[in-house]
Amino acid sequence: MNLEMFLKMQNELLLVGLLLAVLIGEIITSQKSKVKLINVTIIGFALVTLIGFIYQPTQGSIFGGMFRTNALIQLLKNGLNVGVLIILMQSAGWLKESLVPQKKSAEFFMLMFSSVIGLNFMISSGDFLMFYVALELSTLPVAALASYNAYKRQSAEAGIKLILSATLASGLALFGISFLYGATGALYFDDMANLLQMSNLTILGLVFFFAGLSFKVSLVPFHFWTADVYEGSPINVTSYLSVISKGAAVFIMMFILFNVFKAFTSIWQPMLYGVAIATMFVGNLFALRQQNLKRFLAFSSVAQAGFMLLGILNGGVLGATSVVYFVLVYMFSNLGAFGVVQAISHKTGKENMKDYEGLYRTNPLLSLIMMLGLFSLAGIPPVAGFFGKFFLFTAAAGKGYYILVFIAVVNATISLYYYLKVIRAMFLRVSDNPIPYFKNDIFMKLGLASAAAGILVLGLYSPLFEYVQSISNLIFN
């Protein structure tokens, strides 16, 4: 294998190198220097992200086709890196004040980087063996991260629920893959796509595989773990699950359905149709009742997953483009909202909607960033979320799913109501005991500013959709 072939795994190799550097840094630095190690690690990850944009690996595959890369996969990896970087910047204060005294800050980075490496291998996988190993690598470290607040019962409970749910999901996915392998004798995506024939065994394999992957995306009825795990986990881990993990899972689900199961469109499209409706309604209706903002954003993310299925139902280039574009927009929108929740929780410990009453009078910038994030999630123009939902609706309508688009518009209206509840609390309500004014550290400011900039830039002016469409044409045509 020459260097050019080896560098197709550029992002994964850089992350492994950074992980090893963190491990060595943890061993050789004194306790007093752990804070500096956090700063160096975040800067190091920023360099990894920058290199991903500067150097683009050539399209191709290695290991006999088990690992593949192309412009669309590289774009998604870079996007996920940007999201993880924002999460790390928003977490810096919590890491320094809470984890350094417990001597657990380096382990946090190593677990998160391990999960990101798994996600990268998962979206680059060219066969089901690589996919499954990467799925496990991306999930197990997050289960440890979910229970990272070891002295809180809710955090330990979140870790247990996540690992049990992930075990069930992995078992279902593996069961489905075994059926498909038994029917075709192949594990490579391209080979299986050519060999699959319609039968009860292969349909059952598709259903089990879809069910297993639906856990990771939080599609109804496989969403039951989401609210409890999101509420019990540290907020930065909740952000990671909601944005990074879900974004990668949606992409690989779309790719496998579009390519491996292209001949089974008549099976999986009606299945996705029903799941999309159930996911949108359950996510939105349960979000209406929530007072804890982490549970509130958990059910919001369930509803957003339902919207993503509209693009997958298109089954073509427009659908793929709209899904990738929406995932990137959703990343900035959700991280903006979660960043504000993390900043306030870290300083005050308050996470309920009622606590946000009068926030604009004491912390106007945080209120504005939260408003931007919620407006984008709701799909209000001119912020980026409006265009994301518009393209998803267009993709579904392009295949004649007019009733589904109408149902999606109804759900978007429902979501607007509960997003405005938070905005009303911040801007219109008055509290006798509002959250006091506080200053954030430089990393938190950069993280919040990056999320806000992403929402505005992608909404007001961005050639991103056209770029995604141009590279999707090369892959899905």
C-alpha positions, -999 to +999 in steps of 0.1 A: +000+000+000+015+033-011+013+066+008-015+080-013-037+049-006-028+051+031-038+088+032-074+079+022-077+073+060-063+107+067-090+118+092-089+085+111-051+085+113-050+121+125-076+113+152-057+082+163-025+103+165-043+130+186-057+103+209-023+089+215-009+124+221-035+130+247-027+097+264+011+105+264+003+141+276-018+127+305+011+105+316+039+130+314+021+162+326+017+171+363-017+177+378-012+215+377-007+213+339-039+194+332-057+226+323-031+235+297-035+199+283-072+206+277-063+238+258-037+220+237-060+191+229-088+215+217-063+234+196-049+201+183-084+189+172-089+223+155-058+216+135-071+181+125-104+198+114-085+224+094-063+198+077-095+180+066-106+210+047-071+218+032-062+183+020-088+162+003-080+125-001-085+111-036-116+091-043-112+054-040-112+024-017-087+003+002-087-031+020-104-046-010-133-022-008-140-024+029-130+013+033-140+039+007-138+076+004-152+103-019-160+140-018-193+136-001-180+113+026-151+138+032-175+167+034-195+149+060-164+140+080-153+176+080-188+187+090-188+162+119-153+175+129-166+210+130-195+199+152-172+180+176-149+211+178-178+233+188-188+207+215-152+206+228-150+244+230-184+246+248-171+219+272-138+235+281-150+253+312-168+222+325-137+200+318-114+224+337-136+229+367-153+195+371-131+168+355-095+181+362-100+178+400-114+143+394-084+135+371-108+124+343-103+151+317-079+131+294-102+101+295-131+122+283-111+132+252-100+097+245-135+083+247-149+110+225-122+107+199-126+069+199-163+074+191-155+099+164-131+075+148-158+048+149-183+072+132-157+080+105-151+043+097-188+037+097-196+063+070-166+051+050-175+014+053-178-005+021-191-038+036-212-049+066-183-062+086-165-028+086-199-012+093-207-033+123-172-030+139-174+008+134-209+009+148-197-008+180-166+015+182-188+046+179-213+035+205-195+019+234-173+050+243-204+072+244-221+048+269-191+055+292-194+093+285-231+092+293-224+080+328-194+104+333-210+123+362-204+092+383-218+107+415-252+115+400-277+087+399-293+101+367-260+099+349-253+063+359-288+054+349-283+071+315-252+051+309-269+018+318-299+026+296-277+036+266-256+004+268-286-018+271-304-001+242-273-001+221-268-038+228-304-046+217-299-023+186-266-040+177-282-074+181-311-065+158-288-051+131-264-081+133-294-104+131-306-086+099-271-087+084-268-124+091-301-130+071-288-109+042-254-128+043-272-161+043-293-151+013-264-138-008-231-151+006-217-116+004-209-088+028-196-061+005-223-035-003-217-036-041-218-074-042-249-077-021-267-051-042-261-072-073-271-105-056-301-096-034-334-110-046-368-103-032-377-131-007-391-133+028-356-139+042-341-108+026-371-086+035-368-098+071-331-090+070-339-055+058-365-049+085-341-061+113-312-041+100-334-009+097-347-014+132-312-017+146-300+014+129-332+033+139-321+031+175-291+053+167-313+078+148-340+078+175-368+069+151-402+059+166-408+033+180-370+029+187-367+062+205-377+052+240-341+056+254-336+091+240-352+114+266-339+096+297-303+093+283-302+129+271-314+142+305-291+121+326-259+126+305-236+156+307-249+182+283-219+180+260-225+143+256-262+149+250-251+174+222-228+147+207-256+121+207-281+145+193-260+159+165-228+140+157-239+104+163-273+110+147-259+128+116-235+100+108-262+073+113-286+091+090-260+093+063-250+056+064-287+046+065-294+067+034-264+053+016-273+017+023-310+021+014-301+040-018-274+015-030-276-019-013-315-020-011-322+000-043-342-030-057-363-030-024-376+005-028-412-008-028-405-023+006-386+004+025-404+035+011-438+026+027-420+016+059-402+049+061-435+067+052-452+054+083-421+057+106-417+094+095-453+103+104-450+085+138-416+101+145-427+136+138-459+134+158-445+116+188-414+139+190-435+171+187-464+161+209-441+149+237-419+180+234-450+201+242-451+187+277-414+191+287-401+216+312-365+202+315-347+217+285-326+186+279-357+164+276-373+192+256-344+192+230-344+153+231-379+151+218-372+180+194-343+159+180-367+129+176-391+151+156-362+164+135-352+128+126-387+123+112-382+153+089-349+138+077-368+108+065-386+130+039-354+134+020-345+097+022-379+089+008-369+107-024-344+080-032-324+101-056-298+129-059-322+156-046-331+135-016-294+128-007-285+165-012-314+177+010-305+152+038-268+161+039-276+198+038-302+195+065-278+174+088-252+202+085-277+229+092-292+209+121-258+206+136-253+243+140-289+249+151-288+222+178-254+231+190-264+267+194-293+257+216-274+231+236-245+255+240-267+280+258-282+253+280-246+241+288-234+276+296-263+283+320-262+248+336-225+251+342-227+285+359-261+281+377-271+244+376-305+255+362-320+235+333-358+241+334-377+263+311-392+283+339-356+292+350-351+310+317-378+336+324-363+371+321-330+358+307-329+385+280-327+412+307-297+396+323-279+378+295-291+392+262-264+376+240-272+341+253-309+348+247-303+359+211-281+328+203-308+305+218-335+323+198-314+318+166-310+281+173-347+276+181-358+296+151-336+275+128-349+243+143-384+256+138-377+265+102-384+302+103-368+323+075-342+336+069-321+314+092-306+282+078-332+258+092-359+272+069-340+263+038-331+229+053-368+220+058-378+236+025-354+213+005-366+182+025-402+191+017-393+197-020-375+163-022-406+145-008-430+164-030-409+156-060-418+120-056-455+127-051-457+125-013-480+155-010-500+141+019-467+134+038-455+170+031-488+184+044-484+163+076-448+176+079-460+212+076-486+205+104-458+191+125-436+221+117-464+243+130-467+223+162-429+226+167-431+263+162-454+265+192-432+248+217-400+265+204-418+299+210-426+289+245-388+291+253-385+324+235-415+338+253-400+328+286-367+345+278-380+377+262-415+383+275-417+368+310-404+385+341-389+366+370-383+376+406-352+354+406-338+355+371-305+339+361-279+364+370-254+379+345-222+359+341-193+358+318-182+328+298-147+316+291-131+323+257-137+287+244-174+289+253-177+322+235-160+308+204-182+278+205-214+298+207-202+323+181-194+295+157-228+279+160-245+313+155-223+321+125-232+288+109-269+294+113-267+329+098-242+322+070-259+290+058-292+309+059-284+343+044-258+332+019-242+299+012-233+279-019-233+247+002-265+232-012-252+235-048-219+220-038-235+191-021-257+185-051-228+186-075-209+159-056-241+138-049-246+137-087-213+119-091-222+093-064-260+086-066-265+089-104 
